[in-house]
Amino acid sequence: MAKEKITFEQFFESVDEGSKPFVQNLHNFLSENGCKVAFEEKKNGFLASYKYGKPPRAFVNFVFRPHGMLTRIYGERISGYPDFLNALPAEMVKAVENSGDCKRLVSNGCSPKCIGYDFTIGDAHFQKCRYNCFEFLITAESNPTIKAFIERELKERQGGA
């Protein structure tokens, strides 16, 4: 059976009221900056997947979890903004610390095509899986930093201009 196409409106209906302004603002920003979006229904709710570039590559996801809605940022160009990473709030650094290690970088496991992130924040060295490294709970406190993170990553993907 083919999957039914999900619209932004259907996705947006499932977003909690407190997160709607942030999600709408970020959706508009990503759309206006050339990101392509697709929506899918997953076990825990809808997934919004934004891609950027030629060929289009994963950039940002909105995912639902039992403890709340998360933003997953694929930080492929984090080497271009180390000062920003060093200024992440403690709560967001904790989320990075608690994310899974990259099995390919740490123990040469996983797929040879998969590559995680190898970076530092302050004095801490991280080798993290790209699929949950920068996955942050959407809260009033984290939203400005999430948006700034996405803006930095997009700027780097656009050539650092």
LOZA-640978 format. One record per residue (C-alpha): x, y, z; residue in one letter. Coordinates in steps of 0.02 Angstrom, whole numbers, plus 32768, in hexadecimal, padded with zeros to 4 digits. Layout:
residues N
+------+------+------+-----+
|   c1 |   c2 |   c3 | res |
+------+------+------+-----+
|    X |    Y |    Z |   A |
...
+------+------+------+-----+
end
This chain:
residues 161
+------+------+------+-----+
|   c1 |   c2 |   c3 | res |
+------+------+------+-----+
| 8000 | 8000 | 8000 |   M |
| 8046 | 80AA | 7FCD |   A |
| 8062 | 812B | 8054 |   K |
| 7FE8 | 81BC | 8055 |   E |
| 8039 | 8263 | 8033 |   K |
| 803C | 82D1 | 80CE |   I |
| 8029 | 838D | 80BE |   T |
| 8076 | 8416 | 8127 |   F |
| 7FCA | 843C | 816C |   E |
| 7FB3 | 8388 | 81A8 |   Q |
| 8060 | 8389 | 81F6 |   F |
| 8043 | 8434 | 8245 |   F |
| 7FA0 | 83FB | 8296 |   E |
| 8002 | 837D | 82FD |   S |
| 807D | 8400 | 833F |   V |
| 8058 | 8437 | 83F1 |   D |
| 8014 | 84E8 | 8402 |   E |
| 80AF | 852B | 845B |   G |
| 8122 | 84F3 | 83CD |   S |
| 80B6 | 852A | 833A |   K |
| 80FE | 85DB | 8326 |   P |
| 81B1 | 8598 | 8328 |   F |
| 818A | 8509 | 82AF |   V |
| 812C | 857E | 8238 |   Q |
| 81BA | 85FD | 823C |   N |
| 823E | 8579 | 821C |   L |
| 81D7 | 8528 | 8192 |   H |
| 81C7 | 85D2 | 813C |   N |
| 8281 | 85F7 | 8151 |   F |
| 82B6 | 854E | 810A |   L |
| 823A | 8557 | 8079 |   S |
| 826E | 8609 | 804D |   E |
| 8325 | 85D2 | 804A |   N |
| 8310 | 8547 | 7FCB |   G |
| 82F3 | 84B0 | 803A |   C |
| 8284 | 8427 | 7FF8 |   K |
| 820F | 83D7 | 8076 |   V |
| 81B5 | 8331 | 8084 |   A |
| 813F | 82F3 | 810B |   F |
| 8129 | 823E | 8141 |   E |
| 80C6 | 81E4 | 81C5 |   E |
| 8133 | 8182 | 823E |   K |
| 810E | 8115 | 82D5 |   K |
| 811B | 81A7 | 8351 |   N |
| 80C8 | 8228 | 82E1 |   G |
| 80F5 | 828D | 8248 |   F |
| 81A4 | 82B0 | 8208 |   L |
| 81CE | 834F | 81A9 |   A |
| 826E | 833B | 8144 |   S |
| 82C3 | 83D2 | 80F5 |   Y |
| 834C | 83BB | 8074 |   K |
| 83C2 | 843A | 8027 |   Y |
| 843D | 843F | 7F97 |   G |
| 845D | 83EA | 7EF1 |   K |
| 844A | 835A | 7F06 |   P |
| 83D3 | 8379 | 7F98 |   P |
| 841D | 833C | 803C |   R |
| 83CC | 832A | 80E7 |   A |
| 83D3 | 83CD | 8146 |   F |
| 834D | 83DB | 81CE |   V |
| 82C5 | 8368 | 8211 |   N |
| 8235 | 8383 | 8288 |   F |
| 8215 | 82E0 | 82E5 |   V |
| 8197 | 82B0 | 836A |   F |
| 81CC | 824E | 8403 |   R |
| 8168 | 821E | 849F |   P |
| 81BF | 82A8 | 8502 |   H |
| 81A0 | 8330 | 8480 |   G |
| 81C9 | 8372 | 83D4 |   M |
| 8280 | 8376 | 839E |   L |
| 82E3 | 83CF | 8318 |   T |
| 836D | 8367 | 82C9 |   R |
| 83F3 | 83CD | 8272 |   I |
| 846D | 8379 | 81FC |   Y |
| 8509 | 83DF | 8222 |   G |
| 8574 | 83AC | 818E |   E |
| 85D0 | 8452 | 818F |   R |
| 85EC | 846A | 824B |   I |
| 86A5 | 8488 | 822E |   S |
| 8672 | 8531 | 81E6 |   G |
| 862B | 8574 | 828A |   Y |
| 868B | 852D | 8320 |   P |
| 8670 | 85CC | 8388 |   D |
| 85B4 | 85B0 | 837C |   F |
| 85C4 | 84FC | 83B8 |   L |
| 862F | 8536 | 844A |   N |
| 85A3 | 85AE | 847C |   A |
| 8517 | 852C | 847E |   L |
| 84AF | 8530 | 851E |   P |
| 84DA | 84A9 | 859D |   A |
| 8433 | 8450 | 857F |   E |
| 845A | 843D | 84C6 |   M |
| 850D | 8404 | 84E6 |   V |
| 84C3 | 8381 | 855B |   K |
| 8452 | 8345 | 84CD |   A |
| 84ED | 8332 | 845E |   V |
| 854A | 82D5 | 84E9 |   E |
| 84B7 | 825E | 84FF |   N |
| 84A7 | 8239 | 8445 |   S |
| 84EC | 8198 | 83FC |   G |
| 85A2 | 8187 | 83CA |   D |
| 85CB | 816A | 8314 |   C |
| 85F4 | 80B1 | 8307 |   K |
| 8657 | 80CD | 8268 |   R |
| 86C8 | 8152 | 82B7 |   L |
| 86D8 | 80FC | 8360 |   V |
| 86E4 | 8043 | 8333 |   S |
| 86E2 | 803C | 8274 |   N |
| 8634 | 7FEF | 827C |   G |
| 8596 | 8027 | 8223 |   C |
| 858B | 8046 | 8168 |   S |
| 8627 | 8080 | 810A |   P |
| 85BA | 8104 | 80B8 |   K |
| 857F | 8149 | 815F |   C |
| 85EC | 81CD | 81AD |   I |
| 85CC | 8223 | 8251 |   G |
| 860B | 82C6 | 8297 |   Y |
| 86B7 | 82DD | 82E6 |   D |
| 86C0 | 8383 | 8343 |   F |
| 86E3 | 83DA | 83E8 |   T |
| 867C | 8449 | 8458 |   I |
| 86EC | 849E | 84D5 |   G |
| 8767 | 8419 | 8510 |   D |
| 86F3 | 8387 | 84E9 |   A |
| 8714 | 831E | 844E |   H |
| 867D | 82CB | 83FD |   F |
| 8669 | 8246 | 8377 |   Q |
| 85AD | 823C | 8363 |   K |
| 852F | 81E9 | 82F0 |   C |
| 84EA | 8262 | 826F |   R |
| 8438 | 8224 | 828C |   Y |
| 8423 | 8261 | 833E |   N |
| 84B9 | 82CD | 8368 |   C |
| 8463 | 8375 | 8356 |   F |
| 83B4 | 8343 | 838B |   E |
| 8369 | 83C5 | 83FE |   F |
| 82C4 | 83D0 | 845B |   L |
| 825D | 8465 | 841F |   I |
| 8246 | 84D8 | 84B6 |   T |
| 8235 | 8593 | 84CD |   A |
| 82E8 | 8593 | 850F |   E |
| 8336 | 852C | 8482 |   S |
| 82D7 | 8575 | 83EE |   N |
| 8346 | 860F | 83D0 |   P |
| 83E3 | 85A2 | 83D3 |   T |
| 8395 | 851F | 8361 |   I |
| 8367 | 85A6 | 82E3 |   K |
| 8416 | 85F2 | 82ED |   A |
| 8464 | 8545 | 82D6 |   F |
| 83FA | 8527 | 823A |   I |
| 8427 | 85D3 | 81F6 |   E |
| 84E2 | 85B1 | 8210 |   R |
| 84DA | 8507 | 81BD |   E |
| 8477 | 854C | 812A |   L |
| 84F2 | 85DB | 8113 |   K |
| 8583 | 855E | 810D |   E |
| 8525 | 84F0 | 8090 |   R |
| 8507 | 858A | 8024 |   Q |
| 85C2 | 85A6 | 801C |   G |
| 85E5 | 8602 | 80BD |   G |
| 85B5 | 86AA | 8072 |   A |
+------+------+------+-----+
end
